[in-house]
Amino acid sequence: MSTLVLFVGSALALSSPAQAAAVDPLKVTYKCTGGYLAAESVQLTVTAPTSVEPSKAASIKWTFPAMTATRAITAQASVTTSGGDLTVTGGTPTPLKGSGSGTVTTAVQANGSYTPPEMTGSVNVTATTGGNLVLAPVTTASTTVLTITVAGEATTCTYVSATPTSISVPVQTGGGGGGTEDVVAYDCDLASGGGDADYPADVDIKVVMTPPTTATANADATITWTGTIQSGSDQLKAPTGFPTTSPKMFVTVKASGAGAPSTATGEATLGTVTIGQNITLPTSVSIKVKPTSTGTVSLTAGDLAFGTSASSPTIKCLAPTTGLKAYTFQVSSASSTPSSTPTSSTPKPTKTSTATVTVTPSSKKSKTPKAGADTGAGGEAGPDGRMFILTGTALVGAAAVGGLFMRRRNATRG
């Protein structure tokens, strides 16, 4: 049994250094002078992923220690950091220098402690599976390799030493949370740039996005985002000053194709939050994307924010810019088939003509003869057939009488 224990212990002792060499951060010491920060040696921590994928991007992070302010720094002072160059074997730094910026949110008095904002950068991995990505600091001692600018005044730093002199990151398929992996390695920090024992933090979140099954152009499409913080990563903790009344989580996704906006953000209310304790992510977050044309929309994970406002959060978590799993959905054109009962059509107007008709009563009135029946207007209707008969009869009679008279006159003369 004793021999077995010694054998297991020896095996662990032999395996630990190799494993630690791949995950231990790089400690780089710089000598700084000038500007708002005191002339002193500072040791930056350069952190890389535990593994990277070939042809993918690896996120690199520089974390500053607290530094001494030589003069008071106002709450409105802006801070930018640059430099911290690395030499890379098995990849190409993009960009070559890290970058970081922020604003002093809490005034710092002279000789007070101030922590500059973290810098981030990325390396495009070219090494193949089974190899290593090797990172080492630029070691030119006489050249400024790091600059911290506070309120427009620069503190410049030169290289002193590094422990170890370089770090090796194993290259393997499926590592680093990129490619087809659902796990996204978020770099989380306080938005104010202030110091906190729990930040910055590397938070690995398994992200799953559920796109819509059907979508049409010029209509909102709903994406459901779910996230689970992995047990082996740093945890999201509520820092001092984090809002405990109705705090929210803001989720951003990046979109491309079919005229979709480049980013879209959704929000969800967090549960009970206790300062100093882990933040529990909401069950899901709904995000709306509105494509404007037909085609394929591609979605990848974007940044996260925690607090009461997406524009001014307490915690911000930056997602890698490359190597993320893509989710897609198809956008079809809106249906052009008219409805059988149009709801918005305008009824055809009916032409209406108005005519004025004047009715004039007849001037002829019926008269009823005495002791007789009503004969209507016959008596005043003008001559009729009986008048012509009577006239003819009178003419015939007159002719007969005239004839007799002339005959008698001729007889007397004879």
C-alpha positions as CSV (number, residue, x, y, z in Angstrom):
1,M,0.0,0.0,0.0
2,S,2.8,2.4,0.9
3,T,4.4,1.7,-2.5
4,L,1.1,2.4,-4.3
5,V,0.7,5.7,-2.5
6,L,4.3,6.7,-3.4
7,F,3.7,5.7,-7.0
8,V,0.4,7.7,-7.4
9,G,2.0,10.7,-5.7
10,S,5.0,10.6,-8.0
11,A,2.7,10.4,-11.0
12,L,0.8,13.5,-9.9
13,A,4.0,15.4,-9.2
14,L,5.3,14.6,-12.7
15,S,2.0,15.5,-14.4
16,S,1.3,18.8,-12.6
17,P,4.1,21.0,-14.0
18,A,3.2,20.1,-17.6
19,Q,-0.4,20.9,-17.0
20,A,0.4,24.1,-15.0
21,A,2.7,25.4,-17.8
22,A,-0.3,25.5,-20.1
23,V,-2.6,27.4,-17.8
24,D,-0.4,29.6,-15.5
25,P,-0.5,33.3,-16.4
26,L,2.5,35.3,-17.5
27,K,3.8,37.8,-14.9
28,V,5.5,40.7,-16.6
29,T,7.3,43.5,-14.6
30,Y,7.5,47.0,-16.0
31,K,9.2,50.2,-14.7
32,C,6.9,53.1,-15.0
33,T,7.4,56.9,-14.7
34,G,5.7,60.2,-15.5
35,G,2.1,61.4,-15.6
36,Y,-0.3,60.9,-12.8
37,L,1.1,57.6,-11.6
38,A,4.2,57.2,-9.5
39,A,7.6,56.0,-10.7
40,E,7.5,52.4,-9.6
41,S,7.7,48.8,-10.7
42,V,4.4,47.2,-11.6
43,Q,3.7,43.6,-12.4
44,L,1.0,42.9,-15.0
45,T,-0.7,39.5,-15.4
46,V,-1.1,38.2,-18.9
47,T,-3.8,35.5,-19.1
48,A,-4.5,33.2,-22.0
49,P,-7.1,30.4,-22.5
50,T,-6.4,26.9,-21.2
51,S,-6.4,25.8,-24.9
52,V,-7.0,27.2,-28.3
53,E,-8.2,25.9,-31.7
54,P,-6.3,26.0,-35.0
55,S,-7.5,28.7,-37.4
56,K,-9.4,30.4,-34.5
57,A,-8.9,33.5,-32.4
58,A,-7.6,33.3,-28.8
59,S,-8.4,36.1,-26.4
60,I,-5.5,37.5,-24.4
61,K,-6.0,39.7,-21.3
62,W,-3.6,42.1,-19.4
63,T,-4.6,42.8,-15.8
64,F,-3.1,45.8,-13.9
65,P,-2.3,45.9,-10.2
66,A,-3.1,48.9,-8.1
67,M,-0.8,51.9,-8.7
68,T,-0.1,55.0,-6.7
69,A,-1.4,58.3,-7.9
70,T,1.1,61.2,-7.6
71,R,-1.6,63.8,-7.9
72,A,-5.4,63.8,-7.4
73,I,-7.4,62.3,-10.2
74,T,-10.9,63.7,-10.7
75,A,-13.9,61.6,-11.4
76,Q,-14.1,62.9,-15.0
77,A,-10.5,61.9,-16.0
78,S,-10.3,59.5,-19.0
79,V,-7.8,56.7,-19.0
80,T,-6.4,54.8,-22.0
81,T,-3.9,52.0,-22.0
82,S,-1.8,50.6,-24.9
83,G,1.2,48.5,-25.5
84,G,2.1,45.3,-23.6
85,D,3.2,43.8,-26.9
86,L,3.7,40.0,-27.1
87,T,5.8,37.9,-29.4
88,V,3.8,35.0,-30.7
89,T,4.9,31.6,-32.0
90,G,2.1,29.7,-33.8
91,G,-0.1,32.7,-34.3
92,T,-0.4,36.3,-35.3
93,P,-1.5,39.0,-32.8
94,T,-4.5,41.0,-34.0
95,P,-4.3,43.8,-33.0
96,L,-0.5,43.7,-32.3
97,K,-1.2,45.8,-29.1
98,G,-3.8,45.3,-26.5
99,S,-6.3,48.1,-25.8
100,G,-8.2,49.3,-22.8
101,S,-9.9,52.5,-21.8
102,G,-12.2,53.8,-19.1
103,T,-13.1,56.7,-16.9
104,V,-12.2,57.4,-13.3
105,T,-15.6,57.2,-11.6
106,T,-14.4,57.8,-8.0
107,A,-12.0,60.6,-7.4
108,V,-8.5,59.5,-6.3
109,Q,-6.5,61.7,-4.0
110,A,-2.8,62.2,-4.2
111,N,-0.8,59.1,-3.1
112,G,-4.1,57.2,-3.3
113,S,-4.4,53.7,-4.8
114,Y,-5.7,53.5,-8.4
115,T,-6.1,50.5,-10.7
116,P,-5.9,51.3,-14.5
117,P,-8.5,49.5,-16.8
118,E,-7.7,46.0,-18.1
119,M,-6.4,45.6,-21.6
120,T,-7.6,42.9,-24.1
121,G,-6.2,41.6,-27.4
122,S,-6.4,38.6,-29.6
123,V,-4.2,36.2,-31.4
124,N,-5.2,34.4,-34.7
125,V,-4.0,30.9,-34.1
126,T,-2.0,29.3,-37.0
127,A,-0.5,26.4,-35.1
128,T,-2.0,23.0,-35.9
129,T,-3.6,20.5,-33.5
130,G,-1.0,18.9,-31.2
131,G,1.2,22.0,-31.3
132,N,1.5,25.0,-28.9
133,L,0.8,28.7,-29.1
134,V,3.7,30.3,-27.4
135,L,3.4,33.8,-25.9
136,A,6.3,36.0,-24.6
137,P,6.6,39.7,-23.8
138,V,8.6,42.1,-25.8
139,T,11.9,42.4,-23.9
140,T,13.5,45.6,-25.3
141,A,14.4,47.3,-22.1
142,S,15.2,50.7,-23.5
143,T,11.9,51.0,-25.5
144,T,8.6,52.1,-24.1
145,V,6.3,49.0,-24.4
146,L,3.4,50.1,-22.2
147,T,1.6,53.4,-21.9
148,I,-1.1,54.5,-19.4
149,T,-2.6,57.9,-20.2
150,V,-4.6,59.6,-17.5
151,A,-6.4,62.9,-18.2
152,G,-4.1,63.4,-21.3
153,E,-0.8,62.8,-19.4
154,A,1.1,59.6,-20.2
155,T,2.8,57.3,-17.8
156,T,5.4,55.2,-19.8
157,C,6.7,51.8,-18.8
158,T,9.7,49.8,-20.0
159,Y,10.2,46.0,-19.7
160,V,12.1,44.6,-16.7
161,S,11.5,40.9,-16.4
162,A,8.9,38.1,-16.9
163,T,8.0,35.0,-14.9
164,P,8.0,32.6,-16.7
165,T,9.7,34.0,-19.7
166,S,6.9,32.6,-21.9
167,I,3.8,30.5,-21.7
168,S,2.6,27.7,-24.0
169,V,-1.1,27.1,-24.8
170,P,-2.0,23.7,-26.2
171,V,-3.7,23.7,-29.6
172,Q,-6.5,21.2,-29.9
173,T,-9.8,20.9,-31.7
174,G,-12.8,21.9,-29.6
175,G,-10.7,24.1,-27.1
176,G,-11.0,27.7,-26.2
177,G,-14.8,27.9,-26.5
178,G,-14.8,28.8,-30.2
179,G,-15.9,27.2,-33.4
180,T,-18.9,24.9,-33.0
181,E,-18.6,25.1,-29.2
182,D,-21.5,26.5,-27.2
183,V,-19.3,27.7,-24.4
184,V,-18.4,31.4,-24.7
185,A,-15.4,32.8,-22.7
186,Y,-16.6,36.2,-21.5
187,D,-14.2,38.8,-20.1
188,C,-16.1,40.4,-17.3
189,D,-15.2,43.6,-15.4
190,L,-16.7,46.5,-13.6
191,A,-17.8,49.1,-16.1
192,S,-16.4,51.8,-13.9
193,G,-12.9,50.3,-14.1
194,G,-12.7,50.4,-10.3
195,G,-11.0,47.8,-8.2
196,D,-12.8,44.7,-6.8
197,A,-11.4,41.5,-5.5
198,D,-13.7,39.4,-7.8
199,Y,-13.0,41.4,-11.0
200,P,-11.8,41.1,-13.6
201,A,-13.2,37.6,-14.1
202,D,-13.1,35.0,-16.9
203,V,-16.6,33.7,-17.0
204,D,-17.4,30.7,-19.2
205,I,-21.0,30.6,-20.2
206,K,-22.7,27.8,-22.3
207,V,-24.8,29.8,-24.7
208,V,-27.7,28.3,-26.6
209,M,-29.8,30.5,-29.0
210,T,-33.1,29.3,-30.4
211,P,-33.9,31.1,-33.7
212,P,-37.5,31.4,-35.0
213,T,-38.8,28.5,-37.2
214,T,-40.5,31.0,-39.5
215,A,-39.6,34.7,-40.3
216,T,-40.7,37.2,-42.8
217,A,-39.1,40.4,-44.1
218,N,-39.9,43.7,-42.3
219,A,-41.3,41.8,-39.3
220,D,-39.8,41.1,-35.8
221,A,-38.2,37.7,-35.4
222,T,-37.8,36.5,-31.7
223,I,-34.6,34.7,-30.6
224,T,-34.5,33.0,-27.3
225,W,-31.1,33.2,-25.5
226,T,-30.2,30.9,-22.6
227,G,-26.9,30.8,-20.7
228,T,-25.4,28.5,-18.0
229,I,-22.2,29.5,-16.1
230,Q,-19.8,26.6,-16.1
231,S,-18.6,25.3,-12.8
232,G,-14.9,25.3,-13.7
233,S,-14.8,29.0,-14.5
234,D,-14.9,32.2,-12.5
235,Q,-18.3,33.1,-11.2
236,L,-20.3,36.3,-11.6
237,K,-20.5,38.0,-8.2
238,A,-22.4,41.0,-7.2
239,P,-19.8,43.8,-6.4
240,T,-20.3,46.5,-3.8
241,G,-22.7,49.1,-5.2
242,F,-24.5,46.6,-7.5
243,P,-28.3,47.4,-7.6
244,T,-30.3,44.9,-5.6
245,T,-33.7,46.3,-6.5
246,S,-34.9,45.1,-9.9
247,P,-31.4,44.5,-11.4
248,K,-31.4,43.4,-15.0
249,M,-29.3,41.4,-17.4
250,F,-28.9,42.8,-21.0
251,V,-28.0,40.3,-23.7
252,T,-26.6,41.4,-27.1
253,V,-26.4,39.2,-30.2
254,K,-24.6,40.0,-33.4
255,A,-26.5,39.5,-36.6
256,S,-25.7,39.6,-40.3
257,G,-27.6,38.8,-43.6
258,A,-31.1,39.6,-44.9
259,G,-30.8,43.2,-44.0
260,A,-30.8,42.5,-40.2
261,P,-29.3,45.1,-37.8
262,S,-25.7,44.3,-36.8
263,T,-26.7,44.0,-33.1
264,A,-29.8,43.5,-31.2
265,T,-30.3,43.5,-27.4
266,G,-32.9,41.9,-25.1
267,E,-33.3,42.2,-21.3
268,A,-34.6,40.1,-18.4
269,T,-34.9,40.9,-14.7
270,L,-32.6,39.0,-12.3
271,G,-33.7,37.2,-9.3
272,T,-32.7,38.1,-5.7
273,V,-29.1,39.5,-5.7
274,T,-26.9,39.6,-2.6
275,I,-23.7,41.7,-2.5
276,G,-20.7,39.4,-2.6
277,Q,-22.7,36.4,-3.8
278,N,-23.0,34.7,-7.2
279,I,-25.5,36.2,-9.6
280,T,-28.0,33.7,-11.0
281,L,-28.7,34.2,-14.7
282,P,-32.4,34.4,-15.8
283,T,-33.9,31.3,-17.3
284,S,-34.0,32.9,-20.7
285,V,-33.9,36.2,-22.5
286,S,-35.9,37.2,-25.6
287,I,-34.3,39.2,-28.3
288,K,-36.1,40.7,-31.3
289,V,-34.3,41.0,-34.7
290,K,-36.0,42.7,-37.7
291,P,-34.6,41.6,-41.1
292,T,-35.6,43.8,-44.0
293,S,-35.1,41.4,-46.9
294,T,-35.2,37.7,-47.7
295,G,-32.3,35.4,-47.2
296,T,-30.3,33.9,-44.3
297,V,-29.7,35.6,-40.9
298,S,-26.6,34.4,-39.0
299,L,-26.4,35.0,-35.2
300,T,-23.5,34.8,-32.8
301,A,-23.1,35.7,-29.2
302,G,-22.4,39.3,-28.2
303,D,-21.6,41.2,-25.1
304,L,-23.5,41.0,-21.8
305,A,-24.3,43.7,-19.2
306,F,-25.7,43.7,-15.7
307,G,-27.3,46.6,-13.8
308,T,-30.2,48.9,-14.3
309,S,-29.3,50.2,-17.7
310,A,-27.7,48.7,-20.8
311,S,-26.0,52.0,-21.6
312,S,-24.6,52.4,-18.1
313,P,-24.2,49.0,-16.5
314,T,-22.4,48.0,-13.3
315,I,-20.8,44.9,-14.9
316,K,-19.9,44.4,-18.5
317,C,-18.8,41.1,-20.1
318,L,-17.1,41.2,-23.5
319,A,-17.5,38.2,-25.8
320,P,-14.7,37.1,-28.2
321,T,-15.0,38.7,-31.7
322,T,-14.3,35.5,-33.6
323,G,-14.5,31.7,-33.2
324,L,-18.1,31.7,-32.0
325,K,-20.8,29.2,-32.9
326,A,-23.3,30.6,-35.5
327,Y,-27.0,30.1,-35.5
328,T,-29.1,30.7,-38.6
329,F,-32.7,31.1,-39.7
330,Q,-34.4,31.8,-43.1
331,V,-36.3,34.9,-43.9
332,S,-39.1,34.7,-46.5
333,S,-41.0,37.5,-48.2
334,A,-44.3,38.6,-46.8
335,S,-47.4,36.9,-48.3
336,S,-48.8,38.9,-51.3
337,T,-52.2,37.0,-51.4
338,P,-55.0,39.4,-50.7
339,S,-57.4,38.7,-48.0
340,S,-61.0,37.6,-49.0
341,T,-62.3,40.3,-46.7
342,P,-60.1,43.4,-47.1
343,T,-60.0,45.3,-43.9
344,S,-58.3,48.4,-45.1
345,S,-59.8,48.9,-48.6
346,T,-61.9,52.0,-49.3
347,P,-65.5,51.3,-50.4
348,K,-66.2,52.5,-54.0
349,P,-68.3,55.7,-53.8
350,T,-71.9,55.6,-55.1
351,K,-72.7,58.5,-57.6
352,T,-76.0,60.2,-56.5
353,S,-77.9,62.6,-58.8
354,T,-80.6,64.8,-57.3
355,A,-83.5,66.1,-59.5
356,T,-86.1,68.6,-58.3
357,V,-89.6,67.8,-59.7
358,T,-92.3,70.5,-59.4
359,V,-95.9,69.3,-59.6
360,T,-98.3,72.0,-60.9
361,P,-102.0,71.2,-60.2
362,S,-104.4,71.3,-63.1
363,S,-106.5,74.5,-63.5
364,K,-109.5,72.5,-64.7
365,K,-111.9,71.6,-62.0
366,S,-114.9,69.3,-62.0
367,K,-118.2,70.9,-61.7
368,T,-121.4,69.1,-60.8
369,P,-124.6,70.4,-62.7
370,K,-127.6,70.9,-60.5
371,A,-129.6,67.8,-59.9
372,G,-127.2,65.8,-62.0
373,A,-124.3,63.5,-61.7
374,D,-120.8,64.7,-61.7
375,T,-119.8,64.7,-65.4
376,G,-116.3,65.8,-64.9
377,A,-114.8,68.5,-67.1
378,G,-116.6,67.4,-70.3
379,G,-118.6,70.6,-70.6
380,E,-115.5,72.6,-70.8
381,A,-113.3,70.3,-72.8
382,G,-114.1,72.1,-76.1
383,P,-116.2,71.1,-79.2
384,D,-116.8,67.4,-79.8
385,G,-118.6,65.3,-82.5
386,R,-122.1,66.3,-81.5
387,M,-121.4,70.0,-82.4
388,F,-120.4,69.0,-85.9
389,I,-123.5,66.9,-86.4
390,L,-125.8,69.7,-85.2
391,T,-124.0,72.2,-87.4
392,G,-124.4,69.9,-90.4
393,T,-128.0,69.3,-89.7
394,A,-128.7,73.1,-89.5
395,L,-126.9,73.7,-92.8
396,V,-129.0,71.0,-94.6
397,G,-132.2,72.5,-93.1
398,A,-131.2,76.0,-94.2
399,A,-130.5,74.7,-97.7
400,A,-133.8,73.0,-97.9
401,V,-135.7,76.1,-96.8
402,G,-133.7,78.3,-99.3
403,G,-134.5,75.9,-102.1
404,L,-138.3,76.0,-101.4
405,F,-138.1,79.8,-101.2
406,M,-136.4,80.1,-104.6
407,R,-138.8,77.6,-106.2
408,R,-141.9,79.6,-105.1
409,R,-140.4,82.8,-106.4
410,N,-139.8,81.4,-109.9
411,A,-143.4,80.1,-110.0
412,T,-144.9,83.5,-109.3
413,R,-143.0,85.1,-112.1
414,G,-144.2,82.6,-114.6
